[in-house]
């Protein structure tokens, strides 16, 4: 008998908003919207609010629950294979049986995973990693994060902490903890640089690189060496077909990849040297796309 379940919901829970999407099972985004993340009282309103919003969208689109494959959800925490979290950084939950609770609220099948791994699934399915089933997503922003997909499945691990690549140490001698990006290479010497008179960001640094600014080039090269080294460590473990680079720093564009790719290929194990490098394509929709894919697998 033909499967009549033609839709799925993708949910991306953040500290300020919950991003939500209604997808056809072929990946077509039918609708997307956001609701407030109500973190008060240990986040007890979050799942009921999600369930209520889903019910409203079903009514709006004149869909029955028999049309829905289920709900996939990414949350900002390690999530084990049973959809349980032990603690969350910014939404108020301690121990919480997320999958069970949301299934009881919606009477739909639910799968839950870490938000970064879910975003990696999204980029594999519909974004920069499309066409590959072994993908590493690296998000470069205020910090470094990411997720890993192997043979089309997100890595969970024993405690739900698989794929936490942002915790890899690439410089064990580093003593400073950078919170704003304003320390480091600019303090090493007094070379003239346009960067000394502007707000630092990936865009300003790489704009300066394009203009031939020596200090900007030094920063970009050091940045690339660290990332290239980290990627070789990841590659020897999971052997990805492609590294997908996202986050705010990726706005620097294709030039960014040149600084990472060179040190990577110089240091990678021979079997990993031909991994591809791509920029992420889904932006803020990566989470809902990956969450929808999560429930389809």
ABEGO torsion letter per residue (X at the ends): XBBABABBBBBBBBAABBBBBBBBAAGBBABBBBBBBBABGGGAAAAAAAAAAAAAAAAAAGBBAAABAEBBBBBBBBBBAAGBBABBAAAGBBBBBAAAAAAAAAGBBBBBBBAAAAAAAAAAAABAABGBABBBBBBBBABBBEBBBBGGBBBAEAAGABGBAAABBABAABABBBAAGABEAAAABABBBAAAABBBBAAAAAAAAAAGBAAAAAAAAAAAAAAAAAAAAAAAAAGBABBBBBEAAAAAEAAAAAAAAAAAAAABBAAAAABBBBBBAAEAAAAAAAAAAAAAX
